[in-house]
Amino acid sequence: MNAEKKVALTLPDGSIREFNGPVNGMTLAQDIGPGLAKAAIVIMVNGEQWDLSREISEDADVSIITKRDDAALEILRHDAAHILAQAAKELYPDIQVTIGPAIENGFYYDFARKEPFTPDDLEKIEQRMREIVERDLEIVRSKMPRDQAVEFFKSIGENYKAELIASIPSDEAITLYTQGDFIDLCRGPHLPSTGYLGTDTFKLMSLAGAYWRGNSDNEMLQRIYGTAWRNSKELKAYLIRIEEAEKRDHRKLGKELGLFHFQEEAAGMPFWHPNGWTIYTQIEKYMRKKQLDYGYKEINTPKLVDRKLWELSGHWEKFREHMYITESEERIFALKPMNCPCHVQVFNQGTVSYRDLPMRLAEFGSCHRYEPSGALHGLMRVRSFVQDDAHIFCEKEDITAETEIFCAMLLEIYKDFGFEEVKVKFSDRPEVRAGSDEVWDEAEKCLIDAVEHAGIEYSLNPGEGAFYGPKLEFILTDAIGRDWQCGTLQVDFVLPERLDANYIGADNTKHRPVMLHRAILGSFERFIGILIENYAGRFPMWLAPVQVVVTGITTDQDDYVKEVYAALKSAGLRAEMDIRNEKINYKVREHSHAKIPAIFVAGGREAENNTVTVRRLGSKNQETLDLMSAIHTLVTESKAPNER
C-alpha cells in the first residue's frame, strides 16, 4: 500500500512543518504549541481564510489567525450574525432568515416577519445569543449540490434562502454551516464553535427596515444591527465612543447652534444660517489663501452644461443615474456632478506651452448629485455641495514632484484644522473603467512611484479607483477615534485624451498633459459636519461664528458694555453684546451652552477701571484684564493659522 503524500506547510517566518498526509489548521496549531492552539480561530491558506477543521492536502503557505489579529474582527462579527439568526429563529420560529454579513464595527441580519420587532425583542434575542454562546456548539462546514440546497431550504420554510441559492450557477456546490439545530448558507470561514465568540463581546444596537436584496421593488424586511469585538474591553470602549458620537451629532448641534437646517422642499440641500455661513466663509477664505500660496489660479465654471460634454468625458455613461437633468430649446443639460470636464475646457482655451506647466486650476465648484432619499444624512451625505476642487495639468515627469507638493499642502491644512493623524490608501483600477490596461498600468506605476518617493506610508484599497484613474485617499482621524475619508489625488491619462487637451512641448509638437484631480476637504458641507463633531461644537477661536460676548452684571453697566462691544467690533472680532435684564449666572450659562469661546463680563468695578473679567469656554477660571490687553489677546487668537 502506498504511503500518503507528505504535506509541507510554510509558516510566515519561513519555517516548514511537514506532515505525512492531509492536515487541518487545528492540528497545525497544536503542533506549533498549545498556546496557539487555544487562541487559533481560522487559518490562512495561500492567502485564503479557511476553517480550522478544513483539511489541507497540498503544500501551502499558511498562517494562523487568532483573536488578537485585526483580521479576527470580521470573522467574529460574521459569527455573531449567524448566532443572532439562530437566536431569533429559536425565539420566533415563524420568521425567515435572509442575509446577515459583517460590517464596519459590527454586523446585521435581515428577517422576514409579519410583526415588527421591538426593543424588548432585542433584549430577548441578545440574551438568547449569550445562551447559544454558552452552549459552545460546534460549527460544522458541509457542501450540498445547488438544486438540492434550493429544495432543502424550501422544505424548512426558508424561501428567501432558496431564492438566493437559486441565483448561484447550477454547477457550483453550496457551502452550508450548522451549529446545533440551525443551518445557514455561507462561504465561511467560521469559528470552531459558538463559545469562541464570548458572552461579553457583543451587543444588539438598533432596528431598521431594509428591502430584500436592496431593491425597493421587493419586500421590506426587518434589520437588526449589532456590534461585536474581540473582548469586553473593546466593546465597552466602542459603546462609550458611540455615546460620545451621539452627543456630537452634527445634526443635533447644527440645530442647537443655529448653523443650518434641511427641509423637504430641497431635500439634501442645506439652508445655511448666519452662524453656519460664517464658518463656511472662514474656511473658504483660509483655503483660498492657501491655494494661492501654493501657486493655484482660481477659476469658476458653469453649473449647467450640455450633455454632449458629459458624453465626451464619459460621465454620461458612468454617472448618468446620479445627474440632475433639465431640457431647454430641445437640448438636454445636466447640473454638473463634478468639475473636471469644465476645467479641461479652461485649459483648452488658447495655446498652452510646456513652459506654462504645471498649470494648477482651482475652483470652489458647486456640484449636484442625486442621492436616494434614504441615503441622505445631514451634511455628511447631501445632494448639493461645494468641492474644494483643483486640477493640475502637467507633464508625466512632473507627477512625483506635484504629488509631494500636494501631500505637504494637504497635511499642513489638516493640521491647521486640528487633525494630526492621517492615513493614506492607494486605490487601483475598478471593474468598470475607461482606458486600456496599458494606460492603467502606466498611471498606477506613476502614482505608486510618486507616493513612495514622497516617503508616505500607504495601504492598498483594491478596485476602488476612479473610472478614469488610480487615486490616493487621505483619511483623517477625529477627536474620538473615528476615520473620515476626505482628500483625494487621482492620476488621469484618460480625460485629457477624451477631451482633446494638449500642449506644445519643447520639441514644438503637441503632447497630452497628465491631469491630476485633487481635493483636500472633499466638500465644504461634509467637512463642516466633521468639524462640528470633532470639536463637539466648540470651534477654535478663528472658526467660531461668534468669538466673544460682552455682558454686564446689572443694567447699570449698559453704557460700558456698549463701549466694550464697539471696541471689539472695531478690532475686527465677531462679537455680540447682551444687555438683557437677566441674572449674570443665567447669561453666562446660556452663552456657554451656545459654545461662545470667550465671555467678557463688565461689572461696576470693571467699568470704573476700564477692564473686563474674561471667562473662557470649558474653564472654571476667570481673570480680570485691561480692556485693550484682553482685546489684543483675542485678536491674536482669532487669526487663521495661515495668517499668523
LOMIVO-871259 format. One record per residue (C-alpha): residue number from 1; x, z, y. Coordinates in pm, whole numbers. Layout:
N
REC   nuza        u        w        v
REC    NUM        X        Z        Y
...
REM end
This chain:
644
REC   nuza        u        w        v
REC      1        0        0        0
REC      2      142     -100      342
REC      3      225      177      589
REC      4       19      188      906
REC      5      168       15     1207
REC      6      353      255     1434
REC      7      224      301     1787
REC      8      469      365     2074
REC      9      327      523     2389
REC     10      537      515     2707
REC     11      484      808     2945
REC     12      525      796     3326
REC     13      875      948     3307
REC     14      987      661     3080
REC     15      997      868     2762
REC     16      833      725     2449
REC     17      620      902     2189
REC     18      585      729     1852
REC     19      301      781     1608
REC     20      254      650     1253
REC     21      -82      494     1334
REC     22     -366      488     1586
REC     23     -376      798     1805
REC     24     -621      929     2062
REC     25     -550     1081     2402
REC     26     -616     1440     2295
REC     27     -366     1414     2010
REC     28     -108     1275     2250
REC     29     -173     1560     2496
REC     30     -138     1816     2215
REC     31      186     1651     2106
REC     32      324     1688     2459
REC     33      220     2053     2489
REC     34      -73     2295     2454
REC     35      -98     2345     2832
REC     36     -152     1974     2892
REC     37     -399     1952     2604
REC     38     -606     2227     2763
REC     39     -600     2062     3107
REC     40     -645     1697     2999
REC     41     -974     1523     3075
REC     42     -902     1147     3048
REC     43     -612      922     2950
REC     44     -488      615     3137
REC     45     -402      327     2901
REC     46     -225       31     3062
REC     47     -388      121     3394
REC     48     -739      167     3249
REC     49     -916      501     3208
REC     50    -1016      589     2851
REC     51    -1192      884     2691
REC     52     -953     1127     2525
REC     53    -1132     1065     2194
REC     54    -1071      688     2202
REC     55     -803      562     1962
REC     56     -502      369     2089
REC     57     -387      125     1820
REC     58     -128      -79     2013
REC     59      185        8     2211
REC     60       88      104     2564
REC     61      186      266     2893
REC     62      -10      588     2919
REC     63      -59      893     3139
REC     64     -282     1196     3112
REC     65     -529     1279     3390
REC     66     -601     1649     3441
REC     67     -841     1827     3677
REC     68     -553     1871     3921
REC     69     -523     1496     3978
REC     70     -713     1319     4257
REC     71     -839     1066     4001
REC     72    -1026     1351     3829
REC     73    -1281     1381     4109
REC     74    -1464     1057     4032
REC     75    -1475     1143     3660
REC     76    -1611     1492     3725
REC     77    -1873     1358     3963
REC     78    -1979     1089     3719
REC     79    -2026     1353     3450
REC     80    -2220     1569     3694
REC     81    -2458     1275     3746
REC     82    -2516     1250     3369
REC     83    -2573     1625     3344
REC     84    -2818     1600     3634
REC     85    -3010     1327     3447
REC     86    -3016     1532     3128
REC     87    -3137     1843     3313
REC     88    -3414     1651     3490
REC     89    -3521     1488     3165
REC     90    -3538     1822     2985
REC     91    -3749     1977     3261
REC     92    -3971     1675     3328
REC     93    -3993     1469     3005
REC     94    -4221     1205     3162
REC     95    -3965     1084     3416
REC     96    -3744      781     3366
REC     97    -3375      787     3448
REC     98    -3235      477     3616
REC     99    -2891      467     3785
REC    100    -2653      752     3870
REC    101    -2300      687     3998
REC    102    -2025      897     4150
REC    103    -1995      851     4527
REC    104    -1774      988     4802
REC    105    -1790     1369     4790
REC    106    -2042     1374     4509
REC    107    -2296     1185     4302
REC    108    -2662     1089     4282
REC    109    -2919      985     4025
REC    110    -3237      782     4084
REC    111    -3552      881     3894
REC    112    -3891      719     3843
REC    113    -4153      996     3868
REC    114    -4510      998     3996
REC    115    -4493     1346     4151
REC    116    -4244     1397     4431
REC    117    -3954     1634     4369
REC    118    -3950     1946     4586
REC    119    -3669     2181     4698
REC    120    -3792     2423     4430
REC    121    -3742     2148     4172
REC    122    -3382     2107     4287
REC    123    -3316     2476     4224
REC    124    -3464     2450     3873
REC    125    -3267     2134     3793
REC    126    -2942     2286     3923
REC    127    -2993     2595     3706
REC    128    -3064     2377     3401
REC    129    -2744     2182     3475
REC    130    -2549     2508     3454
REC    131    -2714     2584     3120
REC    132    -2610     2241     2989
REC    133    -2253     2304     3105
REC    134    -2256     2641     2927
REC    135    -2374     2472     2605
REC    136    -2042     2281     2612
REC    137    -2200     1976     2449
REC    138    -1958     1721     2306
REC    139    -1978     1388     2491
REC    140    -1965     1108     2234
REC    141    -1899      739     2302
REC    142    -2067      469     2093
REC    143    -2145       98     2106
REC    144    -2462      -99     2034
REC    145    -2546     -473     2048
REC    146    -2720     -561     2373
REC    147    -3055     -667     2231
REC    148    -3067     -363     2003
REC    149    -2990     -141     2303
REC    150    -3277     -301     2500
REC    151    -3522     -226     2220
REC    152    -3385      126     2174
REC    153    -3435      224     2538
REC    154    -3782       69     2541
REC    155    -3868      276     2234
REC    156    -3781      601     2415
REC    157    -3977      501     2726
REC    158    -3673      420     2945
REC    159    -3791       81     3075
REC    160    -3559       78     3374
REC    161    -3257      122     3148
REC    162    -3387     -154     2923
REC    163    -3421     -388     3221
REC    164    -3069     -302     3333
REC    165    -2924     -370     2988
REC    166    -3119     -698     2957
REC    167    -2934     -828     3264
REC    168    -2600     -792     3081
REC    169    -2473    -1103     2892
REC    170    -2608    -1107     2537
REC    171    -2265    -1130     2374
REC    172    -2149     -802     2527
REC    173    -2167     -477     2332
REC    174    -2329     -193     2524
REC    175    -2141      134     2566
REC    176    -2352      449     2534
REC    177    -2270      817     2578
REC    178    -2452     1101     2405
REC    179    -2447     1471     2494
REC    180    -2682     1682     2285
REC    181    -3018     1501     2268
REC    182    -2951     1299     2583
REC    183    -2819      943     2566
REC    184    -2728      720     2858
REC    185    -2590      375     2929
REC    186    -2237      397     3076
REC    187    -1896      230     3066
REC    188    -1726      569     3091
REC    189    -1490      737     3061
REC    190    -1626     1090     3041
REC    191    -1505     1445     2991
REC    192    -1464     1561     2629
REC    193    -1763     1794     2669
REC    194    -2004     1920     2934
REC    195    -1821     2254     2954
REC    196    -1524     2087     3121
REC    197    -1726     2048     3442
REC    198    -1760     2423     3507
REC    199    -2073     2603     3625
REC    200    -1944     2679     3976
REC    201    -1814     2336     4080
REC    202    -2133     2154     4179
REC    203    -2446     2184     4390
REC    204    -2755     1968     4441
REC    205    -2786     1880     4808
REC    206    -3086     1669     4902
REC    207    -3368     1431     4814
REC    208    -3420     1074     4934
REC    209    -3609      758     4849
REC    210    -3434      453     4706
REC    211    -3559      112     4592
REC    212    -3490       14     4233
REC    213    -3163     -183     4231
REC    214    -3152     -167     4611
REC    215    -3424     -432     4655
REC    216    -3704     -346     4899
REC    217    -3941     -565     4694
REC    218    -3900     -326     4399
REC    219    -4049       15     4323
REC    220    -3949      318     4528
REC    221    -3759      575     4322
REC    222    -3661      935     4397
REC    223    -3291     1001     4451
REC    224    -3128     1340     4404
REC    225    -2791     1384     4573
REC    226    -2533     1637     4464
REC    227    -2172     1728     4526
REC    228    -1908     1818     4266
REC    229    -1547     1935     4293
REC    230    -1258     2043     4076
REC    231    -1313     2413     4129
REC    232    -1530     2664     4314
REC    233    -1279     2691     4600
REC    234    -1306     2319     4677
REC    235    -1686     2334     4652
REC    236    -1705     2627     4893
REC    237    -1471     2454     5141
REC    238    -1687     2140     5128
REC    239    -2011     2332     5184
REC    240    -1855     2507     5485
REC    241    -1744     2167     5616
REC    242    -2095     2028     5571
REC    243    -2242     2325     5756
REC    244    -1994     2271     6038
REC    245    -2070     1898     6041
REC    246    -2441     1972     6086
REC    247    -2361     2184     6390
REC    248    -2152     1898     6529
REC    249    -2403     1620     6456
REC    250    -2366     1381     6749
REC    251    -2740     1303     6750
REC    252    -2825     1670     6799
REC    253    -2552     1728     7058
REC    254    -2630     1399     7230
REC    255    -2982     1521     7294
REC    256    -2878     1875     7396
REC    257    -2613     1748     7639
REC    258    -2825     1464     7778
REC    259    -2584     1188     7670
REC    260    -2809      918     7517
REC    261    -3127      852     7328
REC    262    -3283      589     7098
REC    263    -3640      463     7079
REC    264    -3834      220     6862
REC    265    -3869      -44     7134
REC    266    -3494     -110     7099
REC    267    -3409       32     6757
REC    268    -3037       77     6701
REC    269    -2957       20     7068
REC    270    -2859      329     7271
REC    271    -3003      421     7608
REC    272    -2711      585     7790
REC    273    -2793      874     8024
REC    274    -2571      963     8323
REC    275    -2361     1216     8131
REC    276    -2310      983     7835
REC    277    -2232      687     8057
REC    278    -1972      894     8239
REC    279    -1787      949     7910
REC    280    -1824      580     7829
REC    281    -1680      462     8162
REC    282    -1391      711     8145
REC    283    -1294      570     7805
REC    284    -1326      215     7934
REC    285    -1110      299     8237
REC    286     -846      456     8010
REC    287     -847      160     7767
REC    288     -834      -97     8047
REC    289     -519       60     8194
REC    290     -359      100     7851
REC    291     -417     -264     7764
REC    292     -283     -385     8098
REC    293       27     -170     8045
REC    294       78     -344     7710
REC    295       52     -694     7850
REC    296     -309     -781     7774
REC    297     -515    -1004     8002
REC    298     -881     -908     8022
REC    299    -1149    -1176     7984
REC    300    -1527    -1188     7944
REC    301    -1719    -1434     7729
REC    302    -2090    -1524     7687
REC    303    -2318    -1312     7472
REC    304    -2536    -1607     7366
REC    305    -2366    -1904     7202
REC    306    -2490    -2225     7036
REC    307    -2497    -2214     6656
REC    308    -2255    -2512     6649
REC    309    -1966    -2283     6739
REC    310    -2064    -2034     6469
REC    311    -2081    -2318     6215
REC    312    -1735    -2437     6313
REC    313    -1589    -2088     6289
REC    314    -1751    -2018     5951
REC    315    -1956    -1723     6074
REC    316    -2285    -1908     6033
REC    317    -2223    -1943     5660
REC    318    -2069    -1600     5601
REC    319    -2252    -1386     5859
REC    320    -2583    -1557     5937
REC    321    -2801    -1276     5792
REC    322    -2658    -1029     6045
REC    323    -2706    -1251     6352
REC    324    -2990    -1242     6605
REC    325    -3123    -1593     6671
REC    326    -3313    -1747     6960
REC    327    -3421    -2102     7048
REC    328    -3433    -2286     7379
REC    329    -3454    -2656     7470
REC    330    -3459    -2744     7098
REC    331    -3123    -2573     7046
REC    332    -3052    -2266     6834
REC    333    -2840    -1989     6983
REC    334    -2707    -1666     6837
REC    335    -2619    -1341     7008
REC    336    -2254    -1303     6925
REC    337    -2182    -1057     6640
REC    338    -1810    -1070     6723
REC    339    -1588    -1213     6995
REC    340    -1317    -1409     6815
REC    341    -1459    -1767     6832
REC    342    -1518    -1724     7206
REC    343    -1162    -1606     7261
REC    344    -1033    -1922     7092
REC    345    -1235    -2123     7347
REC    346    -1049    -1948     7630
REC    347     -716    -2015     7459
REC    348     -807    -2383     7413
REC    349     -858    -2450     7784
REC    350     -563    -2647     7921
REC    351     -226    -2687     7755
REC    352      -54    -2383     7609
REC    353      324    -2383     7569
REC    354      527    -2175     7325
REC    355      662    -2008     7639
REC    356      310    -1868     7702
REC    357      314    -1690     7366
REC    358      234    -1431     7261
REC    359      -91    -1450     7458
REC    360     -289    -1125     7440
REC    361     -655    -1165     7541
REC    362     -874     -852     7557
REC    363    -1246     -807     7612
REC    364    -1490     -520     7614
REC    365    -1717     -752     7424
REC    366    -2090     -684     7396
REC    367    -2200     -771     7039
REC    368    -2522     -758     6839
REC    369    -2561     -738     6463
REC    370    -2875     -697     6260
REC    371    -2862     -381     6050
REC    372    -3158     -279     5830
REC    373    -3355        0     5994
REC    374    -3275      233     5703
REC    375    -2903      192     5767
REC    376    -2915      290     6136
REC    377    -2753      625     6210
REC    378    -2730      737     6571
REC    379    -2421      597     6742
REC    380    -2242      559     6409
REC    381    -2447      258     6296
REC    382    -2611       54     6571
REC    383    -2731     -299     6638
REC    384    -2591     -331     6990
REC    385    -2235     -224     7061
REC    386    -1923     -298     7263
REC    387    -1590     -357     7092
REC    388    -1251     -291     7246
REC    389    -1166     -631     7109
REC    390     -849     -836     7157
REC    391     -681    -1136     7005
REC    392     -312    -1210     7008
REC    393     -216    -1575     6981
REC    394      143    -1604     6866
REC    395      393    -1789     6651
REC    396      438    -1683     6289
REC    397      779    -1539     6378
REC    398      609    -1300     6625
REC    399      382    -1130     6370
REC    400      624     -849     6287
REC    401      706     -765     6648
REC    402      341     -781     6756
REC    403      237     -558     6465
REC    404      497     -298     6565
REC    405      385     -307     6929
REC    406       20     -278     6832
REC    407       78       14     6593
REC    408      274      203     6861
REC    409       -7      145     7112
REC    410     -277      250     6865
REC    411     -103      574     6770
REC    412      -50      662     7138
REC    413     -420      609     7209
REC    414     -538      814     6912
REC    415     -306     1096     7013
REC    416     -441     1091     7368
REC    417     -792     1132     7228
REC    418     -677     1425     7014
REC    419     -622     1257     6676
REC    420     -277     1328     6533
REC    421     -335     1233     6168
REC    422     -379      862     6097
REC    423     -381      687     5758
REC    424     -333      314     5705
REC    425     -485       89     5437
REC    426     -388     -270     5358
REC    427     -691     -483     5264
REC    428     -627     -812     5087
REC    429     -841    -1119     5010
REC    430    -1213    -1069     4936
REC    431    -1401    -1274     4678
REC    432    -1592    -1464     4949
REC    433    -1338    -1605     5193
REC    434    -1230    -1907     5393
REC    435     -894    -2078     5350
REC    436     -683    -2176     5049
REC    437     -496    -1935     4822
REC    438     -171    -2068     4966
REC    439     -282    -1973     5319
REC    440     -385    -1627     5197
REC    441      -53    -1581     5015
REC    442      131    -1650     5339
REC    443      -95    -1434     5557
REC    444      -78    -1136     5318
REC    445      301    -1160     5292
REC    446      340    -1176     5670
REC    447      124     -867     5724
REC    448      289     -665     5445
REC    449      636     -753     5578
REC    450      529     -655     5930
REC    451      384     -314     5844
REC    452      681     -230     5620
REC    453      924     -334     5894
REC    454      734     -101     6129
REC    455      806      183     5886
REC    456      438      269     5842
REC    457      316      408     5510
REC    458        3      245     5373
REC    459     -221      241     5067
REC    460     -389      -61     4909
REC    461     -757     -138     4958
REC    462     -810     -438     4725
REC    463    -1061     -708     4814
REC    464    -1166     -561     5150
REC    465    -1003     -811     5387
REC    466    -1199    -1013     5643
REC    467    -1324    -1351     5523
REC    468    -1052    -1523     5728
REC    469     -753    -1298     5664
REC    470     -597     -973     5537
REC    471     -611     -664     5752
REC    472     -476     -320     5819
REC    473     -735      -46     5857
REC    474     -648      266     6056
REC    475     -828      585     5953
REC    476     -816      892     6173
REC    477     -893     1249     6062
REC    478    -1114     1468     6278
REC    479    -1109     1841     6351
REC    480    -1295     1935     6031
REC    481    -1103     1702     5799
REC    482    -1333     1400     5784
REC    483    -1189     1048     5782
REC    484    -1313      774     6015
REC    485    -1203      412     5990
REC    486    -1171      281     6345
REC    487     -884       45     6423
REC    488     -803     -285     6253
REC    489     -535     -552     6269
REC    490     -605     -883     6097
REC    491     -377    -1182     6042
REC    492     -569    -1509     6068
REC    493     -436    -1856     5984
REC    494     -789    -1989     5923
REC    495     -979    -1969     6253
REC    496     -715    -2147     6465
REC    497     -735    -2435     6217
REC    498    -1116    -2444     6210
REC    499    -1145    -2429     6590
REC    500     -852    -2664     6656
REC    501     -635    -2420     6850
REC    502     -284    -2543     6922
REC    503       16    -2500     7147
REC    504      312    -2718     7237
REC    505      622    -2595     7056
REC    506      988    -2611     7152
REC    507     1003    -2947     6970
REC    508      739    -3082     7212
REC    509      479    -3129     6934
REC    510      153    -2950     6860
REC    511      150    -2639     6642
REC    512     -120    -2399     6522
REC    513      -90    -2046     6658
REC    514     -140    -1743     6438
REC    515     -434    -1532     6556
REC    516     -411    -1154     6530
REC    517     -750     -986     6560
REC    518     -723     -624     6671
REC    519     -939     -331     6773
REC    520     -845       32     6823
REC    521    -1163      226     6897
REC    522    -1368      -18     6689
REC    523    -1678       15     6902
REC    524    -1734      239     7204
REC    525    -2062      364     7060
REC    526    -1927      477     6725
REC    527    -1604      613     6875
REC    528    -1801      826     7121
REC    529    -2009      954     6829
REC    530    -1685     1051     6654
REC    531    -1554     1219     6970
REC    532    -1874     1421     7013
REC    533    -1845     1553     6658
REC    534    -1468     1602     6672
REC    535    -1492     1815     6987
REC    536    -1833     1963     6896
REC    537    -1943     1851     7244
REC    538    -1659     2044     7415
REC    539    -1480     1747     7567
REC    540    -1135     1781     7720
REC    541    -1141     1801     8099
REC    542    -1062     1432     8155
REC    543    -1361     1320     7945
REC    544    -1616     1590     8030
REC    545    -1921     1443     8211
REC    546    -1935     1749     8437
REC    547    -1595     1910     8478
REC    548    -1688     2216     8683
REC    549    -1995     2403     8808
REC    550    -1979     2636     9108
REC    551    -2239     2910     9142
REC    552    -2293     3226     9344
REC    553    -2381     3574     9224
REC    554    -2661     3606     9480
REC    555    -2820     3373     9732
REC    556    -2602     3538     9999
REC    557    -2315     3317     9882
REC    558    -2508     2987     9901
REC    559    -2317     2862    10205
REC    560    -1981     2935    10041
REC    561    -2097     2773     9715
REC    562    -2181     2457     9911
REC    563    -1839     2469    10078
REC    564    -1662     2501     9739
REC    565    -1875     2221     9594
REC    566    -1783     1991     9884
REC    567    -1413     2068     9828
REC    568    -1442     1991     9457
REC    569    -1615     1659     9522
REC    570    -1361     1572     9789
REC    571    -1084     1629     9532
REC    572    -1249     1371     9303
REC    573    -1381     1616     9046
REC    574    -1711     1568     8867
REC    575    -1873     1884     8998
REC    576    -2219     2039     9025
REC    577    -2345     2345     9212
REC    578    -2603     2597     9101
REC    579    -2776     2792     9380
REC    580    -3082     2887     9179
REC    581    -3209     3239     9230
REC    582    -3122     3348     8875
REC    583    -2901     3623     8737
REC    584    -2534     3524     8710
REC    585    -2515     3601     8337
REC    586    -2808     3368     8274
REC    587    -2645     3086     8471
REC    588    -2305     3133     8305
REC    589    -2467     3132     7961
REC    590    -2665     2818     8039
REC    591    -2363     2624     8169
REC    592    -2155     2739     7874
REC    593    -2424     2610     7639
REC    594    -2403     2278     7826
REC    595    -2028     2273     7738
REC    596    -1907     2267     8102
REC    597    -1527     2319     8082
REC    598    -1499     2538     8394
REC    599    -1731     2759     8597
REC    600    -1635     2873     8947
REC    601    -1816     3196     9032
REC    602    -1836     3293     9400
REC    603    -1939     3647     9485
REC    604    -1921     3832     9816
REC    605    -1554     3919     9776
REC    606    -1463     3558     9683
REC    607    -1649     3429     9988
REC    608    -1456     3669    10213
REC    609    -1115     3583    10063
REC    610    -1166     3209    10010
REC    611    -1118     3249     9634
REC    612    -1316     3178     9317
REC    613    -1339     3353     8982
REC    614    -1274     3097     8711
REC    615    -1439     3114     8369
REC    616    -1321     2870     8102
REC    617    -1541     2742     7821
REC    618    -1471     2929     7500
REC    619    -1273     3208     7666
REC    620    -1389     3562     7744
REC    621    -1116     3599     8003
REC    622    -1157     3512     8369
REC    623     -922     3507     8665
REC    624     -965     3505     9041
REC    625     -764     3235     9218
REC    626     -716     3096     9564
REC    627     -972     2815     9601
REC    628     -725     2533     9669
REC    629     -498     2651     9387
REC    630     -792     2654     9144
REC    631     -896     2305     9254
REC    632     -540     2173     9221
REC    633     -523     2303     8862
REC    634     -846     2124     8770
REC    635     -738     1802     8939
REC    636     -420     1801     8729
REC    637     -613     1866     8407
REC    638     -876     1606     8489
REC    639     -635     1313     8490
REC    640     -648     1084     8188
REC    641     -341     1115     7962
REC    642     -208      776     8074
REC    643     -238      872     8442
REC    644      -42     1197     8430
REM end
